Amino acid sequence: MKAHLLHNPKAGDKDHSENELVKKISANKIKCIYSSAKKNWCKDLTPDADFVIIAGGDGTVRKVILEFLTGRAGQQRYPLALLPMGTANNIARSLHITGEEEDIIASWHQHNIQRFDVGKIAGFHEDMFFLEGFGCGIFPVLMDTMKRLEEPDDPEEKIKLALETLHDIIDNYQAQACKLEIDGVDYSGNYLMVEVMNIRSIGPGLNMNKDADLCDGEMEVVLLSEDKRKSFSAYIKDRIGSSANKDYDLPVIKGKNIRLSWADEHAHIDDELIKSREGKSYIVSILKRELEFLVP
């Protein structure tokens, strides 16, 4: 087998250096070609590679995949293998890619394929894509706040800080008016959060979308209204003091075509903070089974 490794050299520790990763992969009888995901790797892609490995966190996974979705990495598509090295690793966890690196690498020989939908958003200056979610309200406010804080290096401490910050935001955030239409049905109202989700978890590893199906051609719209504020705040407080990642049940509406506009400027696409324009409508559609991942 032959693979092209795209690696975020800033992710992980010394055991995740270029040499160590190539050594681990080669030990599993996979010929490995290396490129830094931080540099212009598109021109170096190997046409005869059996698959592409992405080593890094959710941000690295998204940046690499966007190069394929936009055509900047050429028209050839490869199965994708993940080596999760981030804090939350929401995408990898949604694909059940967890555990020891050696076991993950060894599983690639099984060539188990999981297809994966991609969300497409119209309404910006160009079409935008998401793997995890697109939404407004408390989570982009959390992202904006975390940018201004000094984050600890330890992933568990980083998650704890994010949860503590989110708890404060939930208690103080004013619900915003949202115009929302899902497959022609109006769900407009005042919400603390509207999230169009593709996977089960969001933000600091919160499982909020138990109905997620990665390749059914639909997204799940998760809604947090004023009447759920206290219970959601209590859930986050419980998560701060517990290592167990319990699900939290919120109203979920599945849909294929979603139109929304939001009164607040805070919005996000995956881990990217964006500004929405008041009264501007954004239309979400689905690219069904657009990606293929190698899974255990």
C-alpha atoms as an extended CHARMM CRD file, in Angstrom:
* protein
*
       296  EXT
         1         1  MET       CA              0.0000000000        0.0000000000        0.0000000000  PROA      1               0.0000000000
         2         2  LYS       CA              1.0710000000        3.5470000000       -0.7270000000  PROA      2               0.0000000000
         3         3  ALA       CA             -0.1380000000        6.6210000000        1.1370000000  PROA      3               0.0000000000
         4         4  HSD       CA              0.5030000000       10.3570000000        1.1870000000  PROA      4               0.0000000000
         5         5  LEU       CA              0.7720000000       11.7520000000        4.7270000000  PROA      5               0.0000000000
         6         6  LEU       CA             -0.3880000000       15.3340000000        5.3190000000  PROA      6               0.0000000000
         7         7  HSD       CA              0.7230000000       16.3170000000        8.8020000000  PROA      7               0.0000000000
         8         8  ASN       CA              0.3060000000       19.3550000000       11.0420000000  PROA      8               0.0000000000
         9         9  PRO       CA              3.8130000000       19.5370000000       12.5650000000  PROA      9               0.0000000000
        10        10  LYS       CA              2.5110000000       21.6660000000       15.4670000000  PROA      10              0.0000000000
        11        11  ALA       CA              0.0460000000       18.9910000000       16.6010000000  PROA      11              0.0000000000
        12        12  GLY       CA              0.8930000000       16.4420000000       19.2660000000  PROA      12              0.0000000000
        13        13  ASP       CA              4.2510000000       15.9400000000       20.9780000000  PROA      13              0.0000000000
        14        14  LYS       CA              7.6910000000       14.6060000000       20.0290000000  PROA      14              0.0000000000
        15        15  ASP       CA              6.1520000000       11.2070000000       19.2710000000  PROA      15              0.0000000000
        16        16  HSD       CA              4.2330000000       12.9240000000       16.4680000000  PROA      16              0.0000000000
        17        17  SER       CA              7.2160000000       14.3170000000       14.6040000000  PROA      17              0.0000000000
        18        18  GLU       CA              7.5780000000       13.7140000000       10.8710000000  PROA      18              0.0000000000
        19        19  ASN       CA             10.1760000000       10.9750000000       11.3660000000  PROA      19              0.0000000000
        20        20  GLU       CA              8.2490000000        9.1520000000       14.1000000000  PROA      20              0.0000000000
        21        21  LEU       CA              4.9820000000        9.1410000000       12.1460000000  PROA      21              0.0000000000
        22        22  VAL       CA              6.6160000000        7.9400000000        8.9320000000  PROA      22              0.0000000000
        23        23  LYS       CA              8.3910000000        5.2220000000       10.9300000000  PROA      23              0.0000000000
        24        24  LYS       CA              5.1210000000        4.0030000000       12.5310000000  PROA      24              0.0000000000
        25        25  ILE       CA              3.2770000000        3.9570000000        9.2070000000  PROA      25              0.0000000000
        26        26  SER       CA              6.1230000000        2.2800000000        7.3160000000  PROA      26              0.0000000000
        27        27  ALA       CA              6.3130000000       -0.4090000000       10.0240000000  PROA      27              0.0000000000
        28        28  ASN       CA              2.7960000000       -1.4160000000        8.9430000000  PROA      28              0.0000000000
        29        29  LYS       CA              3.9990000000       -2.0870000000        5.3850000000  PROA      29              0.0000000000
        30        30  ILE       CA              2.6160000000        1.1650000000        4.0250000000  PROA      30              0.0000000000
        31        31  LYS       CA              4.9160000000        3.1820000000        1.8130000000  PROA      31              0.0000000000
        32        32  CYS       CA              4.5720000000        6.7220000000        3.1150000000  PROA      32              0.0000000000
        33        33  ILE       CA              5.2630000000       10.0330000000        1.3590000000  PROA      33              0.0000000000
        34        34  TYR       CA              5.2910000000       13.0650000000        3.6780000000  PROA      34              0.0000000000
        35        35  SER       CA              4.0800000000       16.6470000000        3.2400000000  PROA      35              0.0000000000
        36        36  SER       CA              3.4520000000       19.3280000000        5.8480000000  PROA      36              0.0000000000
        37        37  ALA       CA             -0.2130000000       20.3550000000        5.9190000000  PROA      37              0.0000000000
        38        38  LYS       CA              1.0230000000       23.8370000000        6.8160000000  PROA      38              0.0000000000
        39        39  LYS       CA              2.6490000000       24.2870000000        3.4110000000  PROA      39              0.0000000000
        40        40  ASN       CA              1.4560000000       24.1580000000       -0.2100000000  PROA      40              0.0000000000
        41        41  TRP       CA              1.1350000000       20.3880000000       -0.4600000000  PROA      41              0.0000000000
        42        42  CYS       CA             -1.3810000000       20.2030000000       -3.3290000000  PROA      42              0.0000000000
        43        43  LYS       CA              1.2500000000       20.1260000000       -6.0580000000  PROA      43              0.0000000000
        44        44  ASP       CA              3.0800000000       17.2740000000       -4.3030000000  PROA      44              0.0000000000
        45        45  LEU       CA              0.1520000000       14.8290000000       -4.1360000000  PROA      45              0.0000000000
        46        46  THR       CA              1.0290000000       11.3760000000       -5.4100000000  PROA      46              0.0000000000
        47        47  PRO       CA             -1.4120000000       10.2790000000       -8.1740000000  PROA      47              0.0000000000
        48        48  ASP       CA             -0.8540000000        6.5800000000       -7.4750000000  PROA      48              0.0000000000
        49        49  ALA       CA             -1.4250000000        6.8300000000       -3.6910000000  PROA      49              0.0000000000
        50        50  ASP       CA             -4.0040000000        4.3790000000       -2.3790000000  PROA      50              0.0000000000
        51        51  PHE       CA             -5.1800000000        6.8790000000        0.2170000000  PROA      51              0.0000000000
        52        52  VAL       CA             -4.3130000000       10.1670000000        1.9440000000  PROA      52              0.0000000000
        53        53  ILE       CA             -3.5210000000       10.3230000000        5.6750000000  PROA      53              0.0000000000
        54        54  ILE       CA             -4.4020000000       13.4930000000        7.6210000000  PROA      54              0.0000000000
        55        55  ALA       CA             -2.5510000000       13.8000000000       10.9420000000  PROA      55              0.0000000000
        56        56  GLY       CA             -3.8080000000       16.6300000000       13.1470000000  PROA      56              0.0000000000
        57        57  GLY       CA             -6.9110000000       18.0140000000       14.8040000000  PROA      57              0.0000000000
        58        58  ASP       CA            -10.3130000000       18.9910000000       13.4110000000  PROA      58              0.0000000000
        59        59  GLY       CA             -8.9250000000       22.2420000000       11.9980000000  PROA      59              0.0000000000
        60        60  THR       CA             -6.2470000000       20.4220000000        9.9980000000  PROA      60              0.0000000000
        61        61  VAL       CA             -8.7580000000       17.8490000000        8.7340000000  PROA      61              0.0000000000
        62        62  ARG       CA            -11.0660000000       20.6090000000        7.5270000000  PROA      62              0.0000000000
        63        63  LYS       CA             -8.3120000000       22.6520000000        5.8400000000  PROA      63              0.0000000000
        64        64  VAL       CA             -7.0320000000       19.6290000000        3.9330000000  PROA      64              0.0000000000
        65        65  ILE       CA            -10.4870000000       18.5070000000        2.8160000000  PROA      65              0.0000000000
        66        66  LEU       CA            -11.4000000000       22.0290000000        1.6550000000  PROA      66              0.0000000000
        67        67  GLU       CA             -8.5050000000       21.8330000000       -0.8060000000  PROA      67              0.0000000000
        68        68  PHE       CA            -10.1940000000       18.7950000000       -2.3630000000  PROA      68              0.0000000000
        69        69  LEU       CA            -13.7380000000       20.2100000000       -2.2420000000  PROA      69              0.0000000000
        70        70  THR       CA            -12.7110000000       23.4480000000       -3.9540000000  PROA      70              0.0000000000
        71        71  GLY       CA            -10.5880000000       21.6640000000       -6.5770000000  PROA      71              0.0000000000
        72        72  ARG       CA             -7.3270000000       23.2630000000       -5.4800000000  PROA      72              0.0000000000
        73        73  ALA       CA             -5.9010000000       19.7880000000       -4.8170000000  PROA      73              0.0000000000
        74        74  GLY       CA             -6.9470000000       18.5580000000       -8.2660000000  PROA      74              0.0000000000
        75        75  GLN       CA             -9.8860000000       16.4680000000       -9.3560000000  PROA      75              0.0000000000
        76        76  GLN       CA             -8.6800000000       13.0700000000       -8.1450000000  PROA      76              0.0000000000
        77        77  ARG       CA            -10.3000000000       11.8970000000       -4.9060000000  PROA      77              0.0000000000
        78        78  TYR       CA             -8.6700000000        9.5740000000       -2.4150000000  PROA      78              0.0000000000
        79        79  PRO       CA             -9.9880000000        7.6510000000        0.5890000000  PROA      79              0.0000000000
        80        80  LEU       CA             -8.9820000000        9.6030000000        3.7020000000  PROA      80              0.0000000000
        81        81  ALA       CA             -7.3740000000        8.1420000000        6.8370000000  PROA      81              0.0000000000
        82        82  LEU       CA             -7.2350000000       10.1600000000       10.0660000000  PROA      82              0.0000000000
        83        83  LEU       CA             -4.6470000000       10.2180000000       12.8290000000  PROA      83              0.0000000000
        84        84  PRO       CA             -6.3680000000       12.4250000000       15.4390000000  PROA      84              0.0000000000
        85        85  MET       CA             -3.9960000000       14.7690000000       17.2870000000  PROA      85              0.0000000000
        86        86  GLY       CA             -6.2340000000       17.6450000000       18.3350000000  PROA      86              0.0000000000
        87        87  THR       CA             -8.1220000000       18.6220000000       21.4650000000  PROA      87              0.0000000000
        88        88  ALA       CA            -11.7120000000       17.5460000000       20.7470000000  PROA      88              0.0000000000
        89        89  ASN       CA            -11.1910000000       15.4610000000       17.5590000000  PROA      89              0.0000000000
        90        90  ASN       CA            -14.9280000000       15.6490000000       16.8550000000  PROA      90              0.0000000000
        91        91  ILE       CA            -14.6100000000       14.4120000000       13.2640000000  PROA      91              0.0000000000
        92        92  ALA       CA            -12.4630000000       11.4040000000       14.1540000000  PROA      92              0.0000000000
        93        93  ARG       CA            -14.7220000000       10.4800000000       17.0880000000  PROA      93              0.0000000000
        94        94  SER       CA            -17.7820000000       10.6580000000       14.8280000000  PROA      94              0.0000000000
        95        95  LEU       CA            -16.0650000000        8.0220000000       12.6650000000  PROA      95              0.0000000000
        96        96  HSD       CA            -15.1600000000        5.9210000000       15.7550000000  PROA      96              0.0000000000
        97        97  ILE       CA            -11.4650000000        6.5270000000       15.1060000000  PROA      97              0.0000000000
        98        98  THR       CA            -10.0820000000        6.3920000000       18.6440000000  PROA      98              0.0000000000
        99        99  GLY       CA             -7.4800000000        4.4650000000       20.5980000000  PROA      99              0.0000000000
       100       100  GLU       CA             -3.7990000000        3.7880000000       20.0290000000  PROA      100             0.0000000000
       101       101  GLU       CA             -2.1570000000        5.1110000000       16.8880000000  PROA      101             0.0000000000
       102       102  GLU       CA             -0.6180000000        1.7380000000       16.0740000000  PROA      102             0.0000000000
       103       103  ASP       CA             -4.0710000000        0.1260000000       16.1040000000  PROA      103             0.0000000000
       104       104  ILE       CA             -5.5550000000        2.8790000000       13.9350000000  PROA      104             0.0000000000
       105       105  ILE       CA             -2.7390000000        2.5240000000       11.3940000000  PROA      105             0.0000000000
       106       106  ALA       CA             -3.0550000000       -1.2780000000       11.3240000000  PROA      106             0.0000000000
       107       107  SER       CA             -6.8080000000       -0.9880000000       10.6270000000  PROA      107             0.0000000000
       108       108  TRP       CA             -6.1820000000        0.7610000000        7.2990000000  PROA      108             0.0000000000
       109       109  HSD       CA             -5.2720000000       -2.5920000000        5.7160000000  PROA      109             0.0000000000
       110       110  GLN       CA             -8.9130000000       -3.6880000000        6.2000000000  PROA      110             0.0000000000
       111       111  HSD       CA             -9.9980000000       -0.9020000000        3.8230000000  PROA      111             0.0000000000
       112       112  ASN       CA            -13.3240000000       -0.3470000000        5.6120000000  PROA      112             0.0000000000
       113       113  ILE       CA            -14.9610000000        2.6660000000        3.9810000000  PROA      113             0.0000000000
       114       114  GLN       CA            -17.3570000000        5.1080000000        5.6680000000  PROA      114             0.0000000000
       115       115  ARG       CA            -18.9930000000        7.5740000000        3.3070000000  PROA      115             0.0000000000
       116       116  PHE       CA            -19.5100000000       11.1000000000        4.6040000000  PROA      116             0.0000000000
       117       117  ASP       CA            -21.8950000000       13.8980000000        3.6190000000  PROA      117             0.0000000000
       118       118  VAL       CA            -20.6780000000       17.4880000000        3.2530000000  PROA      118             0.0000000000
       119       119  GLY       CA            -22.7380000000       20.5940000000        3.9460000000  PROA      119             0.0000000000
       120       120  LYS       CA            -22.7230000000       23.3390000000        1.3250000000  PROA      120             0.0000000000
       121       121  ILE       CA            -23.6890000000       26.9320000000        2.1870000000  PROA      121             0.0000000000
       122       122  ALA       CA            -24.8580000000       29.5260000000       -0.3410000000  PROA      122             0.0000000000
       123       123  GLY       CA            -25.1120000000       33.1980000000        0.6010000000  PROA      123             0.0000000000
       124       124  PHE       CA            -21.4830000000       34.1660000000        1.0610000000  PROA      124             0.0000000000
       125       125  HSD       CA            -19.2630000000       35.6490000000       -1.6680000000  PROA      125             0.0000000000
       126       126  GLU       CA            -18.5670000000       32.0480000000       -2.6720000000  PROA      126             0.0000000000
       127       127  ASP       CA            -19.9770000000       28.6540000000       -1.7620000000  PROA      127             0.0000000000
       128       128  MET       CA            -18.7390000000       27.4610000000        1.6320000000  PROA      128             0.0000000000
       129       129  PHE       CA            -18.5050000000       23.8800000000        2.9400000000  PROA      129             0.0000000000
       130       130  PHE       CA            -18.6890000000       22.2790000000        6.3740000000  PROA      130             0.0000000000
       131       131  LEU       CA            -17.9330000000       18.8560000000        7.8170000000  PROA      131             0.0000000000
       132       132  GLU       CA            -19.0780000000       19.3570000000       11.4200000000  PROA      132             0.0000000000
       133       133  GLY       CA            -21.6250000000       22.1400000000       11.5420000000  PROA      133             0.0000000000
       134       134  PHE       CA            -22.7680000000       25.6510000000       10.6660000000  PROA      134             0.0000000000
       135       135  GLY       CA            -24.5020000000       27.7100000000       13.2980000000  PROA      135             0.0000000000
       136       136  CYS       CA            -25.2290000000       30.8400000000       15.2540000000  PROA      136             0.0000000000
       137       137  GLY       CA            -25.4770000000       31.8470000000       18.8900000000  PROA      137             0.0000000000
       138       138  ILE       CA            -23.5710000000       30.6020000000       21.9080000000  PROA      138             0.0000000000
       139       139  PHE       CA            -20.9450000000       28.4400000000       20.1870000000  PROA      139             0.0000000000
       140       140  PRO       CA            -19.5000000000       31.1470000000       17.9130000000  PROA      140             0.0000000000
       141       141  VAL       CA            -19.5640000000       33.4750000000       20.9560000000  PROA      141             0.0000000000
       142       142  LEU       CA            -17.5350000000       30.8010000000       22.7790000000  PROA      142             0.0000000000
       143       143  MET       CA            -15.0750000000       30.6100000000       19.8860000000  PROA      143             0.0000000000
       144       144  ASP       CA            -14.7010000000       34.3960000000       19.8590000000  PROA      144             0.0000000000
       145       145  THR       CA            -14.1440000000       34.4900000000       23.6300000000  PROA      145             0.0000000000
       146       146  MET       CA            -11.6010000000       31.6480000000       23.6140000000  PROA      146             0.0000000000
       147       147  LYS       CA             -9.4930000000       33.5070000000       21.0410000000  PROA      147             0.0000000000
       148       148  ARG       CA             -8.8610000000       36.1970000000       23.6440000000  PROA      148             0.0000000000
       149       149  LEU       CA             -7.9530000000       33.8220000000       26.4690000000  PROA      149             0.0000000000
       150       150  GLU       CA             -4.6030000000       32.2250000000       27.2020000000  PROA      150             0.0000000000
       151       151  GLU       CA             -5.3310000000       28.5650000000       26.5860000000  PROA      151             0.0000000000
       152       152  PRO       CA             -3.4410000000       25.8360000000       28.4870000000  PROA      152             0.0000000000
       153       153  ASP       CA             -1.3440000000       23.3340000000       26.5460000000  PROA      153             0.0000000000
       154       154  ASP       CA             -2.9240000000       20.2920000000       28.1760000000  PROA      154             0.0000000000
       155       155  PRO       CA             -5.9330000000       19.1260000000       26.1010000000  PROA      155             0.0000000000
       156       156  GLU       CA             -8.0190000000       18.2010000000       29.1640000000  PROA      156             0.0000000000
       157       157  GLU       CA             -7.3850000000       21.5890000000       30.7590000000  PROA      157             0.0000000000
       158       158  LYS       CA             -8.2400000000       23.2680000000       27.4650000000  PROA      158             0.0000000000
       159       159  ILE       CA            -11.5720000000       21.4090000000       27.3290000000  PROA      159             0.0000000000
       160       160  LYS       CA            -12.2960000000       22.3650000000       30.9530000000  PROA      160             0.0000000000
       161       161  LEU       CA            -11.6070000000       26.0500000000       30.2480000000  PROA      161             0.0000000000
       162       162  ALA       CA            -13.9010000000       25.9470000000       27.2080000000  PROA      162             0.0000000000
       163       163  LEU       CA            -16.7040000000       24.3530000000       29.2420000000  PROA      163             0.0000000000
       164       164  GLU       CA            -16.3480000000       26.8940000000       32.0680000000  PROA      164             0.0000000000
       165       165  THR       CA            -16.4200000000       29.7330000000       29.5420000000  PROA      165             0.0000000000
       166       166  LEU       CA            -19.4310000000       28.2540000000       27.7800000000  PROA      166             0.0000000000
       167       167  HSD       CA            -21.2880000000       27.9410000000       31.1000000000  PROA      167             0.0000000000
       168       168  ASP       CA            -20.8690000000       31.6880000000       31.7090000000  PROA      168             0.0000000000
       169       169  ILE       CA            -22.0050000000       32.4890000000       28.1620000000  PROA      169             0.0000000000
       170       170  ILE       CA            -25.1710000000       30.3810000000       28.4720000000  PROA      170             0.0000000000
       171       171  ASP       CA            -26.1960000000       32.1740000000       31.6670000000  PROA      171             0.0000000000
       172       172  ASN       CA            -25.7380000000       35.6310000000       30.1270000000  PROA      172             0.0000000000
       173       173  TYR       CA            -26.4470000000       35.3320000000       26.3980000000  PROA      173             0.0000000000
       174       174  GLN       CA            -29.6210000000       37.0070000000       25.1400000000  PROA      174             0.0000000000
       175       175  ALA       CA            -31.7600000000       34.8290000000       22.8630000000  PROA      175             0.0000000000
       176       176  GLN       CA            -31.7760000000       36.1010000000       19.2800000000  PROA      176             0.0000000000
       177       177  ALA       CA            -34.4560000000       36.1010000000       16.6120000000  PROA      177             0.0000000000
       178       178  CYS       CA            -33.8330000000       33.5170000000       13.8990000000  PROA      178             0.0000000000
       179       179  LYS       CA            -35.7230000000       33.0260000000       10.6690000000  PROA      179             0.0000000000
       180       180  LEU       CA            -35.4890000000       29.3140000000        9.9940000000  PROA      180             0.0000000000
       181       181  GLU       CA            -37.0040000000       27.1680000000        7.2730000000  PROA      181             0.0000000000
       182       182  ILE       CA            -36.3320000000       23.4310000000        6.9860000000  PROA      182             0.0000000000
       183       183  ASP       CA            -37.5990000000       21.6620000000        3.8540000000  PROA      183             0.0000000000
       184       184  GLY       CA            -40.2700000000       24.3370000000        3.4320000000  PROA      184             0.0000000000
       185       185  VAL       CA            -41.5110000000       24.2810000000        7.0510000000  PROA      185             0.0000000000
       186       186  ASP       CA            -41.1210000000       27.4190000000        9.2040000000  PROA      186             0.0000000000
       187       187  TYR       CA            -39.3440000000       26.9760000000       12.5690000000  PROA      187             0.0000000000
       188       188  SER       CA            -38.5620000000       30.6690000000       13.1810000000  PROA      188             0.0000000000
       189       189  GLY       CA            -38.2720000000       31.8770000000       16.7780000000  PROA      189             0.0000000000
       190       190  ASN       CA            -35.9400000000       33.2030000000       19.4560000000  PROA      190             0.0000000000
       191       191  TYR       CA            -33.0070000000       30.8810000000       20.1700000000  PROA      191             0.0000000000
       192       192  LEU       CA            -29.7830000000       30.7960000000       22.1310000000  PROA      192             0.0000000000
       193       193  MET       CA            -28.3860000000       28.4590000000       19.5020000000  PROA      193             0.0000000000
       194       194  VAL       CA            -29.2320000000       27.1240000000       16.0680000000  PROA      194             0.0000000000
       195       195  GLU       CA            -26.8030000000       24.5230000000       14.7830000000  PROA      195             0.0000000000
       196       196  VAL       CA            -26.9900000000       22.7310000000       11.4390000000  PROA      196             0.0000000000
       197       197  MET       CA            -25.0100000000       19.6150000000       12.3390000000  PROA      197             0.0000000000
       198       198  ASN       CA            -23.4960000000       16.8190000000       10.2920000000  PROA      198             0.0000000000
       199       199  ILE       CA            -21.8910000000       14.8300000000       13.1040000000  PROA      199             0.0000000000
       200       200  ARG       CA            -22.7730000000       13.9110000000       16.6800000000  PROA      200             0.0000000000
       201       201  SER       CA            -20.6130000000       16.3560000000       18.6390000000  PROA      201             0.0000000000
       202       202  ILE       CA            -19.7220000000       20.0300000000       18.6320000000  PROA      202             0.0000000000
       203       203  GLY       CA            -17.2730000000       22.4370000000       20.2820000000  PROA      203             0.0000000000
       204       204  PRO       CA            -15.4530000000       20.9800000000       23.3120000000  PROA      204             0.0000000000
       205       205  GLY       CA            -16.6010000000       17.4360000000       22.5180000000  PROA      205             0.0000000000
       206       206  LEU       CA            -20.2770000000       17.8760000000       23.4550000000  PROA      206             0.0000000000
       207       207  ASN       CA            -22.5600000000       15.1080000000       22.1850000000  PROA      207             0.0000000000
       208       208  MET       CA            -25.6850000000       17.0100000000       21.1600000000  PROA      208             0.0000000000
       209       209  ASN       CA            -26.8350000000       15.2230000000       18.0230000000  PROA      209             0.0000000000
       210       210  LYS       CA            -27.4860000000       11.5650000000       18.7690000000  PROA      210             0.0000000000
       211       211  ASP       CA            -29.5090000000       11.2860000000       15.5170000000  PROA      211             0.0000000000
       212       212  ALA       CA            -26.4600000000       11.9960000000       13.3630000000  PROA      212             0.0000000000
       213       213  ASP       CA            -26.0740000000        9.7910000000       10.2990000000  PROA      213             0.0000000000
       214       214  LEU       CA            -22.9420000000       10.6270000000        8.3510000000  PROA      214             0.0000000000
       215       215  CYS       CA            -24.2150000000        9.5990000000        4.9180000000  PROA      215             0.0000000000
       216       216  ASP       CA            -28.0290000000        9.8020000000        4.8260000000  PROA      216             0.0000000000
       217       217  GLY       CA            -28.2090000000       12.9540000000        2.7010000000  PROA      217             0.0000000000
       218       218  GLU       CA            -29.6980000000       14.9810000000        5.5540000000  PROA      218             0.0000000000
       219       219  MET       CA            -28.4550000000       17.3590000000        8.2300000000  PROA      219             0.0000000000
       220       220  GLU       CA            -29.7960000000       17.7050000000       11.7650000000  PROA      220             0.0000000000
       221       221  VAL       CA            -30.8150000000       21.1610000000       12.9680000000  PROA      221             0.0000000000
       222       222  VAL       CA            -30.3280000000       21.3740000000       16.7440000000  PROA      222             0.0000000000
       223       223  LEU       CA            -32.2690000000       24.1260000000       18.5540000000  PROA      223             0.0000000000
       224       224  LEU       CA            -31.6930000000       25.6440000000       21.9890000000  PROA      224             0.0000000000
       225       225  SER       CA            -34.5690000000       27.8780000000       23.0830000000  PROA      225             0.0000000000
       226       226  GLU       CA            -35.0150000000       30.0180000000       26.1940000000  PROA      226             0.0000000000
       227       227  ASP       CA            -36.9760000000       27.3440000000       28.0500000000  PROA      227             0.0000000000
       228       228  LYS       CA            -33.9410000000       25.0040000000       27.8350000000  PROA      228             0.0000000000
       229       229  ARG       CA            -31.4130000000       27.5430000000       29.1550000000  PROA      229             0.0000000000
       230       230  LYS       CA            -31.3420000000       26.3520000000       32.7870000000  PROA      230             0.0000000000
       231       231  SER       CA            -31.2010000000       22.6430000000       31.9850000000  PROA      231             0.0000000000
       232       232  PHE       CA            -28.4610000000       23.1340000000       29.3860000000  PROA      232             0.0000000000
       233       233  SER       CA            -26.4800000000       25.2890000000       31.8350000000  PROA      233             0.0000000000
       234       234  ALA       CA            -26.8000000000       22.4970000000       34.4240000000  PROA      234             0.0000000000
       235       235  TYR       CA            -25.6280000000       19.9440000000       31.8430000000  PROA      235             0.0000000000
       236       236  ILE       CA            -22.4990000000       21.9890000000       31.0830000000  PROA      236             0.0000000000
       237       237  LYS       CA            -21.7940000000       22.4580000000       34.8010000000  PROA      237             0.0000000000
       238       238  ASP       CA            -22.0410000000       18.6860000000       35.2670000000  PROA      238             0.0000000000
       239       239  ARG       CA            -19.6640000000       18.1330000000       32.3280000000  PROA      239             0.0000000000
       240       240  ILE       CA            -17.0650000000       20.4360000000       33.9100000000  PROA      240             0.0000000000
       241       241  GLY       CA            -16.7360000000       18.1520000000       36.8850000000  PROA      241             0.0000000000
       242       242  SER       CA            -17.0910000000       14.8460000000       35.0580000000  PROA      242             0.0000000000
       243       243  SER       CA            -15.0250000000       12.9140000000       32.5390000000  PROA      243             0.0000000000
       244       244  ALA       CA            -18.1320000000       11.1050000000       31.2470000000  PROA      244             0.0000000000
       245       245  ASN       CA            -19.3450000000       12.5690000000       27.9700000000  PROA      245             0.0000000000
       246       246  LYS       CA            -23.1070000000       12.2200000000       28.3090000000  PROA      246             0.0000000000
       247       247  ASP       CA            -25.5090000000       13.0770000000       25.5100000000  PROA      247             0.0000000000
       248       248  TYR       CA            -27.7780000000       16.0880000000       25.8880000000  PROA      248             0.0000000000
       249       249  ASP       CA            -31.1770000000       15.8500000000       24.2140000000  PROA      249             0.0000000000
       250       250  LEU       CA            -32.3850000000       18.9650000000       22.4030000000  PROA      250             0.0000000000
       251       251  PRO       CA            -35.0800000000       19.3160000000       19.7380000000  PROA      251             0.0000000000
       252       252  VAL       CA            -33.6240000000       18.0510000000       16.4380000000  PROA      252             0.0000000000
       253       253  ILE       CA            -35.1960000000       18.4650000000       12.9960000000  PROA      253             0.0000000000
       254       254  LYS       CA            -33.7150000000       16.5600000000       10.0730000000  PROA      254             0.0000000000
       255       255  GLY       CA            -33.6840000000       18.2410000000        6.6750000000  PROA      255             0.0000000000
       256       256  LYS       CA            -32.1300000000       18.4370000000        3.2330000000  PROA      256             0.0000000000
       257       257  ASN       CA            -32.6440000000       22.1190000000        2.4240000000  PROA      257             0.0000000000
       258       258  ILE       CA            -32.2500000000       24.6780000000        5.1960000000  PROA      258             0.0000000000
       259       259  ARG       CA            -32.5880000000       28.4620000000        5.0430000000  PROA      259             0.0000000000
       260       260  LEU       CA            -31.6860000000       30.6220000000        8.0140000000  PROA      260             0.0000000000
       261       261  SER       CA            -30.9430000000       34.2000000000        8.9900000000  PROA      261             0.0000000000
       262       262  TRP       CA            -29.9220000000       35.4580000000       12.4110000000  PROA      262             0.0000000000
       263       263  ALA       CA            -30.1440000000       38.8110000000       14.2360000000  PROA      263             0.0000000000
       264       264  ASP       CA            -26.6940000000       38.4850000000       15.8680000000  PROA      264             0.0000000000
       265       265  GLU       CA            -23.4250000000       38.7520000000       13.9260000000  PROA      265             0.0000000000
       266       266  HSD       CA            -21.8390000000       35.7120000000       15.5840000000  PROA      266             0.0000000000
       267       267  ALA       CA            -21.7330000000       32.5910000000       13.4210000000  PROA      267             0.0000000000
       268       268  HSD       CA            -19.3150000000       29.7860000000       12.6120000000  PROA      268             0.0000000000
       269       269  ILE       CA            -18.5100000000       27.2030000000        9.9660000000  PROA      269             0.0000000000
       270       270  ASP       CA            -16.8090000000       24.2340000000       11.6520000000  PROA      270             0.0000000000
       271       271  ASP       CA            -13.9870000000       25.7760000000       13.7030000000  PROA      271             0.0000000000
       272       272  GLU       CA            -13.9080000000       29.0200000000       11.6800000000  PROA      272             0.0000000000
       273       273  LEU       CA            -15.5120000000       32.0930000000       13.2260000000  PROA      273             0.0000000000
       274       274  ILE       CA            -17.4330000000       34.1920000000       10.7030000000  PROA      274             0.0000000000
       275       275  LYS       CA            -19.6680000000       37.2620000000       10.8160000000  PROA      275             0.0000000000
       276       276  SER       CA            -23.2170000000       36.9640000000        9.5530000000  PROA      276             0.0000000000
       277       277  ARG       CA            -25.1370000000       39.9580000000        8.2330000000  PROA      277             0.0000000000
       278       278  GLU       CA            -28.4560000000       40.7860000000        9.8690000000  PROA      278             0.0000000000
       279       279  GLY       CA            -31.3140000000       39.8000000000        7.5830000000  PROA      279             0.0000000000
       280       280  LYS       CA            -29.0010000000       37.8810000000        5.2530000000  PROA      280             0.0000000000
       281       281  SER       CA            -30.2890000000       34.4120000000        4.3740000000  PROA      281             0.0000000000
       282       282  TYR       CA            -27.9670000000       31.4550000000        4.0950000000  PROA      282             0.0000000000
       283       283  ILE       CA            -29.0550000000       28.3060000000        2.3070000000  PROA      283             0.0000000000
       284       284  VAL       CA            -27.6550000000       24.9120000000        3.3020000000  PROA      284             0.0000000000
       285       285  SER       CA            -27.7740000000       21.9110000000        0.9880000000  PROA      285             0.0000000000
       286       286  ILE       CA            -26.0320000000       18.5380000000        1.1400000000  PROA      286             0.0000000000
       287       287  LEU       CA            -23.3910000000       16.9020000000       -1.0210000000  PROA      287             0.0000000000
       288       288  LYS       CA            -24.3810000000       13.3130000000       -0.3050000000  PROA      288             0.0000000000
       289       289  ARG       CA            -21.6080000000       10.7970000000        0.3670000000  PROA      289             0.0000000000
       290       290  GLU       CA            -19.0370000000       13.2550000000       -0.9760000000  PROA      290             0.0000000000
       291       291  LEU       CA            -16.1040000000       11.8800000000        1.0470000000  PROA      291             0.0000000000
       292       292  GLU       CA            -14.7420000000        8.4400000000        1.8980000000  PROA      292             0.0000000000
       293       293  PHE       CA            -12.9220000000        7.6980000000        5.1530000000  PROA      293             0.0000000000
       294       294  LEU       CA            -11.0050000000        4.5980000000        6.1780000000  PROA      294             0.0000000000
       295       295  VAL       CA            -12.4360000000        3.4520000000        9.5210000000  PROA      295             0.0000000000
       296       296  PRO       CA            -11.6910000000        0.5990000000       11.9580000000  PROA      296             0.0000000000
